[in-house]
């Protein structure tokens, strides 16, 4: 049984470096897109933690932390749904030059 377990995990271990390389490449693409004038959204310190933005985010890029919501920029698809959903106007948008 131990030999079978080792044989089953070997392909998974070989795929791990490839997954890391793909993730690094995706990060490079995201940085390149931001350099082309993408809108970047930030939740300001006055957030009351109502979760409206989080509930409406199609990318599930908003998490609750430090007593307020935060946008995980690596997950954000820059769609602006959170910006439109925030009823207190607490999300700022910046266009990267």
MODELLER restraints for C-alpha pairs under 7 A, 6 or more apart:
rsr = mdl.restraints
at = mdl.atoms
rsr.add(forms.Gaussian(group=physical.xy_distance, feature=features.Distance(at['CA:34:A'], at['CA:96:A']), mean=6.20, stdev=0.5))
rsr.add(forms.Gaussian(group=physical.xy_distance, feature=features.Distance(at['CA:35:A'], at['CA:96:A']), mean=6.10, stdev=0.5))
rsr.add(forms.Gaussian(group=physical.xy_distance, feature=features.Distance(at['CA:35:A'], at['CA:97:A']), mean=6.22, stdev=0.5))
rsr.add(forms.Gaussian(group=physical.xy_distance, feature=features.Distance(at['CA:36:A'], at['CA:97:A']), mean=6.90, stdev=0.5))
rsr.add(forms.Gaussian(group=physical.xy_distance, feature=features.Distance(at['CA:37:A'], at['CA:95:A']), mean=5.59, stdev=0.5))
rsr.add(forms.Gaussian(group=physical.xy_distance, feature=features.Distance(at['CA:37:A'], at['CA:96:A']), mean=4.86, stdev=0.5))
rsr.add(forms.Gaussian(group=physical.xy_distance, feature=features.Distance(at['CA:37:A'], at['CA:97:A']), mean=5.33, stdev=0.5))
rsr.add(forms.Gaussian(group=physical.xy_distance, feature=features.Distance(at['CA:38:A'], at['CA:95:A']), mean=5.68, stdev=0.5))
rsr.add(forms.Gaussian(group=physical.xy_distance, feature=features.Distance(at['CA:38:A'], at['CA:96:A']), mean=5.84, stdev=0.5))
rsr.add(forms.Gaussian(group=physical.xy_distance, feature=features.Distance(at['CA:39:A'], at['CA:78:A']), mean=6.02, stdev=0.5))
rsr.add(forms.Gaussian(group=physical.xy_distance, feature=features.Distance(at['CA:39:A'], at['CA:93:A']), mean=6.23, stdev=0.5))
rsr.add(forms.Gaussian(group=physical.xy_distance, feature=features.Distance(at['CA:39:A'], at['CA:94:A']), mean=5.51, stdev=0.5))
rsr.add(forms.Gaussian(group=physical.xy_distance, feature=features.Distance(at['CA:39:A'], at['CA:95:A']), mean=4.46, stdev=0.5))
rsr.add(forms.Gaussian(group=physical.xy_distance, feature=features.Distance(at['CA:39:A'], at['CA:96:A']), mean=6.47, stdev=0.5))
rsr.add(forms.Gaussian(group=physical.xy_distance, feature=features.Distance(at['CA:40:A'], at['CA:78:A']), mean=6.24, stdev=0.5))
rsr.add(forms.Gaussian(group=physical.xy_distance, feature=features.Distance(at['CA:40:A'], at['CA:93:A']), mean=5.56, stdev=0.5))
rsr.add(forms.Gaussian(group=physical.xy_distance, feature=features.Distance(at['CA:40:A'], at['CA:94:A']), mean=5.17, stdev=0.5))
rsr.add(forms.Gaussian(group=physical.xy_distance, feature=features.Distance(at['CA:40:A'], at['CA:95:A']), mean=6.19, stdev=0.5))
rsr.add(forms.Gaussian(group=physical.xy_distance, feature=features.Distance(at['CA:41:A'], at['CA:91:A']), mean=6.54, stdev=0.5))
rsr.add(forms.Gaussian(group=physical.xy_distance, feature=features.Distance(at['CA:41:A'], at['CA:92:A']), mean=5.65, stdev=0.5))
rsr.add(forms.Gaussian(group=physical.xy_distance, feature=features.Distance(at['CA:41:A'], at['CA:93:A']), mean=4.55, stdev=0.5))
rsr.add(forms.Gaussian(group=physical.xy_distance, feature=features.Distance(at['CA:41:A'], at['CA:94:A']), mean=6.46, stdev=0.5))
rsr.add(forms.Gaussian(group=physical.xy_distance, feature=features.Distance(at['CA:42:A'], at['CA:71:A']), mean=6.43, stdev=0.5))
rsr.add(forms.Gaussian(group=physical.xy_distance, feature=features.Distance(at['CA:42:A'], at['CA:91:A']), mean=5.52, stdev=0.5))
rsr.add(forms.Gaussian(group=physical.xy_distance, feature=features.Distance(at['CA:42:A'], at['CA:92:A']), mean=5.28, stdev=0.5))
rsr.add(forms.Gaussian(group=physical.xy_distance, feature=features.Distance(at['CA:42:A'], at['CA:93:A']), mean=6.46, stdev=0.5))
rsr.add(forms.Gaussian(group=physical.xy_distance, feature=features.Distance(at['CA:43:A'], at['CA:69:A']), mean=6.82, stdev=0.5))
rsr.add(forms.Gaussian(group=physical.xy_distance, feature=features.Distance(at['CA:43:A'], at['CA:70:A']), mean=6.00, stdev=0.5))
rsr.add(forms.Gaussian(group=physical.xy_distance, feature=features.Distance(at['CA:43:A'], at['CA:71:A']), mean=6.81, stdev=0.5))
rsr.add(forms.Gaussian(group=physical.xy_distance, feature=features.Distance(at['CA:43:A'], at['CA:90:A']), mean=6.05, stdev=0.5))
rsr.add(forms.Gaussian(group=physical.xy_distance, feature=features.Distance(at['CA:43:A'], at['CA:91:A']), mean=4.47, stdev=0.5))
rsr.add(forms.Gaussian(group=physical.xy_distance, feature=features.Distance(at['CA:43:A'], at['CA:92:A']), mean=6.38, stdev=0.5))
rsr.add(forms.Gaussian(group=physical.xy_distance, feature=features.Distance(at['CA:44:A'], at['CA:90:A']), mean=5.66, stdev=0.5))
rsr.add(forms.Gaussian(group=physical.xy_distance, feature=features.Distance(at['CA:44:A'], at['CA:91:A']), mean=5.95, stdev=0.5))
rsr.add(forms.Gaussian(group=physical.xy_distance, feature=features.Distance(at['CA:44:A'], at['CA:92:A']), mean=6.96, stdev=0.5))
rsr.add(forms.Gaussian(group=physical.xy_distance, feature=features.Distance(at['CA:46:A'], at['CA:90:A']), mean=6.61, stdev=0.5))
rsr.add(forms.Gaussian(group=physical.xy_distance, feature=features.Distance(at['CA:47:A'], at['CA:68:A']), mean=5.57, stdev=0.5))
rsr.add(forms.Gaussian(group=physical.xy_distance, feature=features.Distance(at['CA:47:A'], at['CA:69:A']), mean=6.79, stdev=0.5))
rsr.add(forms.Gaussian(group=physical.xy_distance, feature=features.Distance(at['CA:47:A'], at['CA:90:A']), mean=6.18, stdev=0.5))
rsr.add(forms.Gaussian(group=physical.xy_distance, feature=features.Distance(at['CA:48:A'], at['CA:68:A']), mean=6.40, stdev=0.5))
rsr.add(forms.Gaussian(group=physical.xy_distance, feature=features.Distance(at['CA:49:A'], at['CA:68:A']), mean=4.94, stdev=0.5))
rsr.add(forms.Gaussian(group=physical.xy_distance, feature=features.Distance(at['CA:49:A'], at['CA:69:A']), mean=5.84, stdev=0.5))
rsr.add(forms.Gaussian(group=physical.xy_distance, feature=features.Distance(at['CA:52:A'], at['CA:85:A']), mean=6.50, stdev=0.5))
rsr.add(forms.Gaussian(group=physical.xy_distance, feature=features.Distance(at['CA:52:A'], at['CA:86:A']), mean=6.49, stdev=0.5))
rsr.add(forms.Gaussian(group=physical.xy_distance, feature=features.Distance(at['CA:53:A'], at['CA:82:A']), mean=4.57, stdev=0.5))
rsr.add(forms.Gaussian(group=physical.xy_distance, feature=features.Distance(at['CA:53:A'], at['CA:85:A']), mean=5.64, stdev=0.5))
rsr.add(forms.Gaussian(group=physical.xy_distance, feature=features.Distance(at['CA:53:A'], at['CA:86:A']), mean=5.80, stdev=0.5))
rsr.add(forms.Gaussian(group=physical.xy_distance, feature=features.Distance(at['CA:54:A'], at['CA:60:A']), mean=6.95, stdev=0.5))
rsr.add(forms.Gaussian(group=physical.xy_distance, feature=features.Distance(at['CA:54:A'], at['CA:62:A']), mean=5.21, stdev=0.5))
rsr.add(forms.Gaussian(group=physical.xy_distance, feature=features.Distance(at['CA:54:A'], at['CA:63:A']), mean=6.98, stdev=0.5))
rsr.add(forms.Gaussian(group=physical.xy_distance, feature=features.Distance(at['CA:56:A'], at['CA:81:A']), mean=6.75, stdev=0.5))
rsr.add(forms.Gaussian(group=physical.xy_distance, feature=features.Distance(at['CA:56:A'], at['CA:82:A']), mean=6.52, stdev=0.5))
rsr.add(forms.Gaussian(group=physical.xy_distance, feature=features.Distance(at['CA:57:A'], at['CA:81:A']), mean=6.27, stdev=0.5))
rsr.add(forms.Gaussian(group=physical.xy_distance, feature=features.Distance(at['CA:57:A'], at['CA:82:A']), mean=5.99, stdev=0.5))
rsr.add(forms.Gaussian(group=physical.xy_distance, feature=features.Distance(at['CA:59:A'], at['CA:75:A']), mean=6.59, stdev=0.5))
rsr.add(forms.Gaussian(group=physical.xy_distance, feature=features.Distance(at['CA:59:A'], at['CA:76:A']), mean=6.34, stdev=0.5))
rsr.add(forms.Gaussian(group=physical.xy_distance, feature=features.Distance(at['CA:59:A'], at['CA:77:A']), mean=6.63, stdev=0.5))
rsr.add(forms.Gaussian(group=physical.xy_distance, feature=features.Distance(at['CA:61:A'], at['CA:71:A']), mean=5.69, stdev=0.5))
rsr.add(forms.Gaussian(group=physical.xy_distance, feature=features.Distance(at['CA:61:A'], at['CA:72:A']), mean=5.14, stdev=0.5))
rsr.add(forms.Gaussian(group=physical.xy_distance, feature=features.Distance(at['CA:61:A'], at['CA:75:A']), mean=5.03, stdev=0.5))
rsr.add(forms.Gaussian(group=physical.xy_distance, feature=features.Distance(at['CA:61:A'], at['CA:76:A']), mean=5.24, stdev=0.5))
rsr.add(forms.Gaussian(group=physical.xy_distance, feature=features.Distance(at['CA:62:A'], at['CA:69:A']), mean=6.46, stdev=0.5))
rsr.add(forms.Gaussian(group=physical.xy_distance, feature=features.Distance(at['CA:62:A'], at['CA:70:A']), mean=5.52, stdev=0.5))
rsr.add(forms.Gaussian(group=physical.xy_distance, feature=features.Distance(at['CA:62:A'], at['CA:71:A']), mean=4.47, stdev=0.5))
rsr.add(forms.Gaussian(group=physical.xy_distance, feature=features.Distance(at['CA:62:A'], at['CA:72:A']), mean=5.91, stdev=0.5))
rsr.add(forms.Gaussian(group=physical.xy_distance, feature=features.Distance(at['CA:63:A'], at['CA:69:A']), mean=5.58, stdev=0.5))
rsr.add(forms.Gaussian(group=physical.xy_distance, feature=features.Distance(at['CA:63:A'], at['CA:70:A']), mean=5.41, stdev=0.5))
rsr.add(forms.Gaussian(group=physical.xy_distance, feature=features.Distance(at['CA:63:A'], at['CA:71:A']), mean=6.47, stdev=0.5))
rsr.add(forms.Gaussian(group=physical.xy_distance, feature=features.Distance(at['CA:64:A'], at['CA:70:A']), mean=6.03, stdev=0.5))
rsr.add(forms.Gaussian(group=physical.xy_distance, feature=features.Distance(at['CA:83:A'], at['CA:91:A']), mean=5.47, stdev=0.5))
